[in-house]
Amino acid sequence: MQKKLKNLAYYGGKPSVEKSSFIPWPAPNTNHLHALQRVLDSGKFHRVNHPLIEELEARSREYCGTQYSRAVSSGSAALHVATNYFAEKGNSAIVCALNWPGAIAAIAHCGLDPIFVDTAEDGCIDEASAISHMDKENVSLVQITHLFGNCASRNKLRSYARAENIAIIDDCAQAANVPRYLQHTLHLESDAYILSGNGAKHLASGELGLLSTNSIGLIEHVDNVSLSSSSRNGERIFSPSSLGYNYRPNVFSASIAIDRFSEIDEQIKIRRENAQYLVTHLEKLPGINRLFGMDYESSGFCSVPMRINFKALGLPETAEVRNRIVELLAAENVPVTVWLTRPVWEYIPIWKNKYDLDNYPNTKAILNSMFCISEIAPPNGISQLHAVVQAFEKVWEAINIFGIELFDTERGNCEI
C-alpha cells in the first residue's frame, strides 16, 4: 500500500503529465504579430472610429446576429455601461449567487440592490427562483452569467422577463458562443450580449470588451457615457455625461480580436471535443461529475467545470477535502484549479456579511466541491488529455485504497 502512495507525485512519485506538454492559452502565434503590425502600419494607436475598431464591431455584429455592436475597454466596462442604461427601470437586479465578482460589480456601481438567487445543478442561475422574485421586487434587469463557458438558455426566465418589461443582460465573457447559439439555434433574444477579450477568454486579445445589441438606445448610451474626450466621428468633445469612465477600446487588442473571430468556430469545436473526451473518461470514475448541462453543442468551454461527489467516495463534504484532491492532481501536472471559493457578495465591500450562504444551498455545495480543468483550447488535444485522464485514475486509485487517511498525511510523508 505504501508503494501505491509513493507513486503519487505529491509524495515524490513521477508526475503523470509532462509539464511542457500543454501550450498554455492564449497560445500566441505569428498571426498575432501580423495583427499588431496592422496597427503600426495604420499610424494610429487609438480612436473609437479607428478602421480596426470598426472592423471588429462589424465582426461582432455578424457573429452575434445583432444590429449593433460597440467595442469598449473591457468586458466589465461593457457590462457596467449596459447595466447603467437599464438601471432606471427599477431599483434591483436579479443575479446568480455563483458568480464572478466582476460580473456583479456593475450592479453595485449603478446603485442597484442585488437579488441573489441560488444556482441550478448545471452551475447557472436557477430559473424558478429567479422568476419567483420578478413579481415581488422592483426589478430593473436580470443578469444571466454563462460561467465557465456554460450556456444558460433559460427560456422560461427570458419569456417572463420580456412579459414584465425586465431587461435581460447576458454576460457571455466566458462563453463567446452564447449569442450565436441563443439566436441562431433557439431563436431567443437578449437586450445585451457582453463579450470579453481578456487573455483567458475565447477572444483572448489582452483586455477588451464588446457589447452587442438590437437596441439603438443602448448604443447611443454607450457612445454618450463611455467616451469622455472624443466622439464616434472623431470630433474632440468633452461629454459631461461620461462621468470620466473613458472606456475606449485598445486598438492593438482589437486587431488581435479580429483574428480570433476568424477562427473562433474552429476553436470552440476543438474545445468541445476536448471537453467531451475528458468528461466521458472522468465520469467513469466514482464521485466525479460535470458541472454543466448535458448538451455539448451549447457550451463554449472556457474550461471544464467538474465537481466531487464526496458521498460516493466516502469522504467528508468539505472544501478542505476538495482542495487536497486538487493538490494531488496539480502535483501530477494536471492543469486544474479552484476558481471560486467564496460567495460572490463577499468580494463587494458594501454587500459583505449582508447575505447568508446557508440560504443558497446549491451554491454552497458547489463552492465546496467544484474545480476546473483548463488548457483545453487548441493546439492542445487528445494526446495531452490522455495523460490527464491517467493522472485522475492514479489519484482515484489512491483515494479508493487509503480513503480518509490520505487526507490526514502531510506532503512528503508516505507513512499511513
QUIWOKA-V171060 format. One line per field, one symbol per residue. phi: phi as a letter, one per 20 degrees, with the letter a starting at -180 (. if undefined). psi: psi as a letter, one per 40 degrees, with the letter a starting at -180 (. if undefined). burial: b if it has 16 or more other ideal C-beta (glycine too) atoms within 10 Angstrom, else e. Layout:
phi=???
psi=???
burial=???
This chain:
phi=.ffffffffgdoffffdffefeeffelfbfgffffffgffffmcdbofdggfffffffffgffemdfcbcecfafffffffffgfefffacbcebffebegffeggffgemeefdfcfeefendgfffffffefeddeeebdddedfmnfedflgffffffgfeldfddeeegebffggfffeeedlddceadddddgfeefehbobaccddadeffffffgffdedecbdfenfeccefeflmfleffefffffffgffffcfffgfgfgffffffffgefffefmccfdaffeffeddlfbdecbeefffemdfecfffgfffffffffemffcbdecccffffedgfdgmecdfffcfffffffecebcddldefefbffffgfffffffffffffffelfffeddefneeec
psi=dddddedhddeeihidhhdedhhhhegiadddddddddddddeheahefhdddddddddddddefidiihhadidddddddddddededaeihhiidhihdddedddddeeihighiiiideeihhddddddedddighdihhhhgieeihgdfdddddddddefhihhhgfdegdeddddddddefiiidhhhiieieeidfhebhiihhhiehdddddddddeeheeiideehhihheedeedffiihdddddddddddeedddddddddddddddddddediifhiifiiehdeeiegdihhiihgdddefiigidddddddddddddefhgiihdheiideeehdeeheeihdeegdddddddeeiiihafeiieiadddddddddddddddddddddbdddeeiiheheh.
burial=eeebbebbbbbebebbbeeeebeebbeeeeebeebeebbeeeeeeebbebebbebbbebbbebbebebbbbbbbbbbbbbbbbbbbbebbebbbbbbbbbebbbbbbbbbebebbbbbbbebbbbbbebbbeebeebebbbbbbbbbbbbbbbbeebbebbeeeebbbbbbbbbbbbbbbbbbeeeebbbbbbbbbbbbebbbbbbbbbbbbbbbeebbebbbebbbbebebeeeeeebeebeebebbbbbbbbbbbbbbbeebeebbebbbbbbebbbebbeebebbbbbbbeeeebbbbbbbbbbbebeebebeeeeebbebbbebbbbbbbbbebebeebbbebbeebeeebeeeebebbbebbbbbbbbbbbbbebeeebbebbbebbebbbebbeebeeebbebeeeeeee
